[in-house]
Amino acid sequence: MKKLSVVVFVILGLSILCNAAPPRPPKADKAKEDVKKDTGTIEVGSDKAIHADVQSAQHQQKVDHHEPEQMNEEDYDETFQFLRDQPELAKKIRGINDDALGNDLADPAFHDLNEKMLDRFDDEEYEQVRHQRDLEHQMQEARERQEHPDSFRLHHDSDETFDMKELNEKLQEASKRLRDTDDERHREFLRYELEKELKEKKEIEKLSPEEKKTAQEKLSQRDKEKKDHPKLHHPGSKEQLEEVWEKEDGFEHQEFNPSAFFKLHDTNGDGFLDNIELEAVFRKEVSKLVGTHKGAYDERELKEEVARMRQHVANEIDGDKDGLVSLDEFLKSTKKPEFNKDEGWETFDEDKNFGKMSPEELERYERRVREAARKGFDKQPLRDGTAADPHKMA
């Protein structure tokens, strides 16, 4: 079963990357051939289109992805909107008793909700990245024209037009949605970890004294194996990128070339590294957590670790905070003194600043969702500005 879980994780990671990212354009394959011949002769191509006036409408906002904030009413919108389309699951949640809230004594309804919400945030992220890619493509297309029109179409099959300022604003909106999705996924992951812990404790309580001792020993062994993982490179450091360059990209006999590395991992050839492309760079590093201890971290925890590395590097490199790492930003990062310092990396359960959800917070969340489900979401504000149909929730 442990071997199967690892295989599933690897297959899932590859399938997500393949489905989410467009096929690598021919020029990317050619770039790899050029690297093998001479790592110093790669042409940047359309990279000059990157250095346009994107910065004029961009925010210098940095999001703290560690400390979870207290949930506001609008933070429940995503859950309410999801449950509006899941009448059977909402029905189960409506029937949960007070004494089952916050301690995972409830039927698997909240666990099911948690799993589905995490999957939903994954799907949302990939769709948002697609939209972000489309926006950047349209901006590059406009810049590369010899004569810039006053306005142009965001989509070729649409009559709606936007000027450069409006499109910059749309790119900022798309980046903010991605940051919001990260925050929502982080909160959901904290719930996942707490529910997992409470569920394990509850299962142990049902066992006989001898079985309980065996189960507790297994949990202790798992915790020990988590701490016993190989040292992780600091994401974005020279050591970490060189390992990808040599073992993943196949250039172990070639000197690391930052420009060539960027082009190889810019799989859609748009001159930027987006969330999907950045996460692909860190999957090999996170795979070290599997190592010889295949049951120490589950699939969801491994995915969270990849996302944490991506967020950390993006916050460090993405100077204009547009949610994309340009070639210029990437090359500047490789010239900083920190690039040559591999300070290692703490996993989410080793990082004391990562944050943790308390049973009281979990109970407040579950109680709020249950009460909304009992009211049929008829008075709950939803992100699309509509109210749910209470008859649909019946």
Salt bridges, closest charged atoms under 4 A:
ASP34 OD2 - LYS30 NZ 3.27
GLU73 OE1 - ARG368 NH2 2.53
ASP75 OD1 - ARG187 NH2 3.33
GLU78 OE2 - ARG120 NE 2.88
GLU78 OE1 - ARG383 NH1 2.89
ASP85 OD1 - LYS392 NZ 3.41
ASP98 OD1 - ARG367 NH1 3.41
ASP98 OD1 - ARG370 NH1 2.62
ASP112 OD2 - LYS116 NZ 3.54
GLU115 OE2 - HIS111 NE2 3.68
ASP119 OD1 - ARG300 NH2 3.00
ASP122 OD2 - ARG300 NH1 3.09
ASP122 OD2 - LYS303 NZ 2.65
GLU124 OE2 - ARG120 NE 3.42
GLU125 OE2 - ARG310 NH2 3.22
GLU127 OE2 - ARG130 NE 3.99
ASP134 OD2 - HIS155 ND1 3.15
GLU136 OE2 - ARG143 NH1 3.45
GLU141 OE2 - HIS137 NE2 3.92
GLU141 OE1 - ARG145 NH2 3.56
GLU141 OE2 - HIS156 NE2 3.82
ASP159 OD1 - ARG153 NH2 3.80
ASP180 OD2 - LYS176 NZ 2.99
ASP182 OD1 - ARG185 NH1 2.60
ASP182 OD2 - ARG310 NH1 2.71
ASP183 OD1 - HIS65 ND1 3.80
GLU184 OE2 - ARG383 NH2 1.97
GLU188 OE1 - ARG191 NH2 2.65
GLU197 OE2 - LYS201 NZ 3.13
GLU197 OE1 - LYS356 NZ 4.00
GLU200 OE2 - ARG222 NH1 2.67
GLU203 OE2 - LYS206 NZ 3.61
GLU205 OE1 - LYS202 NZ 3.53
ASP223 OD1 - ARG222 NE 3.93
GLU225 OE2 - HIS293 ND1 3.76
ASP228 OD2 - HIS293 NE2 3.42
GLU242 OE2 - LYS238 NZ 3.93
GLU243 OE2 - HIS233 NE2 3.77
GLU243 OE2 - LYS247 NZ 3.88
GLU243 OE1 - LYS288 NZ 2.85
ASP249 OD2 - HIS265 NE2 2.84
ASP274 OD2 - ARG133 NE 2.36
GLU277 OE2 - ARG133 NH2 3.86
GLU279 OE2 - ARG310 NH2 3.11
GLU285 OE2 - LYS288 NZ 2.97
ASP298 OD2 - LYS196 NZ 2.87
GLU301 OE2 - LYS196 NZ 3.18
GLU301 OE2 - LYS226 NZ 3.75
GLU304 OE1 - ARG185 NE 3.14
GLU304 OE2 - HIS186 ND1 3.84
GLU305 OE2 - ARG308 NH1 2.45
ASP328 OD2 - LYS332 NZ 3.36
ASP342 OD2 - HIS233 ND1 2.61
GLU350 OE2 - HIS229 NE2 2.90
ASP351 OD2 - HIS66 ND1 3.87
ASP351 OD2 - ARG308 NH2 3.07
GLU363 OE2 - ARG367 NH2 2.86
GLU371 OE2 - ARG370 NH2 2.59
GLU371 OE2 - ARG374 NH1 3.85
ASP384 OD2 - ARG84 NH2 3.10
